[in-house]
Every structure is written in C-alpha cells, then in structure tokens.
Amino acid sequence: MTRLARADDSIDARLRALAEENAGLQRQLRAQQASLESLAAQLAELRTGGARQEQALRELRAAAAEPAVALAPARGDREVRLSGEVGLAFLKTGRAGAFPKAQFRVDDAKIFVEAPVIKDTYFFGEIDLVTREDATAFALGELYVDFENVSGRLGGAPRAINVRAGQINAPFGEEYLARGPLANPLISHSLADPWGIDPGIEAYGSMGAWSYVLGVQNGGINPLQDFTADKSVAARLGWEPQPWLHLSASGMRTGDLRVNTATVPGDGFSSLWFGNGFFRALGSDKTTTTFWASLAQADAMARWKTGRFGVSAGLARFDDNDRAADNARTLRYGAIELVQSFTLEIFGAARYSWINAPGGYPLVGWGNFGRYVFASAPTTQLRRFSLGFGYRLGPPLVLKVEYTWESGRLTTGARRDAEDFFGAEAAMKF
C-alpha cells in the first residue's frame, strides 16, 4: 500500500508538472500570437503609408510634367485645368519673304482649358491668342468633347473606339501633331505642312500595334457656315511593328467647296492649310463655282535613345470646274527630318522638304502671303533646307535658333531666291 501511495503521488506530481508546462506553453503561444498580430498591423501600416507616399509622388510628378492651374472644383474631385504655351520669337526673311524688315513677335500663343464631364468624357478647348499665320485677333482653336472608351462601355475591346465631336484638327499626316513651339524641334515647318482645324466628328482608337483616326468635317475655312453638303473626309492608319518604329498612311478629300463671289457667298478656301496657304480655285469666279482636292501621304519615324529620323511623302490632286480652262494639278511633296541630342540640354535638327507642282499652283512658303496666293505667277517648285540648334533649360522652356535656305521657280521661269529665313525663339509651356 505504501508503495502504491508513493506511485500515485509521483504520477500526480508529473501530471501537475505537465499541466504547468502546458499552461506555460499556451501563455508563450498567446504572446507570440500577439506579437505576430502587432507585426502584421505594423506591416499593413507601412504598406498603406508607402502607397500614400507613392500616390503623392505620382501626383507630384504629373503636376511637374504637365503644369496646370486648377481653377475651381466642378463637383467632387473634378476640376477645370488651365495651361498654355507660347513662343517669343525674332523672325527675319529675305526681301521677298514674309518678314523682310526683321521683327520681334509673339508666336503661337495658346491657352488650353480641360475639364472632366462624366466618367470617360472630357471637354477640351483651345484659345489662339496669336498664331504665326494670323497675328491680328483672337481665334478659336480646337474645341471638342472627347468620349473615351466607347467600345469598352458597350462591352467591346477597351479603347478600341473613342469619339470626339466639335472643332478638331483634320487627322491627316503626322506633322500637325508636332506644330507647337515646344513640340517642333525647329521654328519653321515643312514646306507642305498640311493641317487644319474644322468643325466635325472623328473616331479614333488602337488595337495592339495598330491605331487609327477617321474624321468627317465641313471642309471650308468658315467655321460658322458650310456652303456645300459635301463633306471633308480624312483618315490615318498607324502601325508600330517595333517600339522604335512608327509607320502611317493617310488619305483625305476636301469635298466640293464653293467659290466665294460678290453676289454668292462661298468657302473661298479649304480649311486645310497647304504650302503655307490654302487650296483655292484657279479659275475666275465668272467661270468657276466649285473646287476640290484629294491627298494621300505616307509617314515613317525611327527613334533611338537620343534622337529620331522621319520621312514623309505625299500626293495632292487638285481641280475645279472652270468652264474656260483645265486647271487640274498634281502636286508631289515630301520631307526628311533628323533630330539628335548631343547632351541632355543641347540638340540639333535638320529638315529638307519640297513641293513639285507642274503647271503651277499658289504656294507661299516663306514668301509674302498676298503676293504668292493672289498676285504672282503660280509656283512650279519649292525647296527648303532648315538647320537649327536648341537648348533645353527644362521640359517647359526651350531656346532655339534656325537658318533656312529656300528657293523655287515660277511658271514664268523666274526664280524665287530671296526668301531665306533666320529665326530665334524661346518656347515655353505654363
């Protein structure tokens, strides 16, 4: 009995020891669990703080890259954003050019207004304070409502179809996308420089390496009235088979445009700018009532880390319904451009461009607008070689200088050789 009692006491002591050890392990486990929960909470806080810092950094970078002023909140987090760009220039041409006396001027001063309307819908407006082509008055540039991701909202591929409606750039060629003082590496443009702003509607989108734009617009220069039912149609198809290579093909017809007379109002000019002028009828207003033009153009651009090389070639067919003469013309044009950065701040640019117009057509180039659009004999060919250098003081401020050699020939055989151009410009965005 004594031995059994001792055995029982020994078992009880072991059980109590095991119970105490188990309780200690449970306390240790609870402490470790509390530590893990505390660490998890701290990690979550760090992640949240990091996300907040990353979001703040993204917003700061966006604000620095696209300077704009929030004028007033519209509703919730929506706001109206105001920005602009301007070139402060010195321009000088030869005695037969547009600036024979050498002058300082404000060049292409524009104000941009942007605002969200609803989800994926935005307003954009452009006020042209001064343009190089018209320095006399305020003008309305692009103004449209942008309906983004229409295809996605209808259950299709995201961003495959987007729509703009209002007053928009004609989607022809590539040069109009880089005409601004900052985007253009030179001060001048190519000789053809096809671009124009016109009321209408366009669809655009991208699918993989392909992109497209299709626009239907009035076609005439008057933004308030269209004088014919025929519309201008323009389209561009783009392809990027490699990240460094961009190719595109464009086509456009101005539609039938009405000649403007003293008794019958009409368009007078196309909305499309070409050769530093416009398409217009060659026949007299006594024998001509309508005119039109069709264009096709191919563009290619190769990019590398410090520069790019681009080439474009186009064809324009013009005609009018002059009863007294055959005024059909075929104009061939093109441009080659090279831009190379030598340092982070210094870059150079060169561009050679040409227009061939057998039979002659009103082509202005760097010449006097009134002389070469109305009074002078038509031009059969123009050549332009531009060489420039720039210094980037920062993304929103660039200093540029350029010299351009320009020559041509008229239908009379006379040469156009007094229109060389020199310019200096400070281009900025704010």
Summary of the structure (lengths in Angstrom):
residues: 430
radius of gyration: 33.1
end to end distance: 103.1
largest distance: 143.5
contacts: 1355
relative contact order: 0.11
helix: 18%
strand: 49%
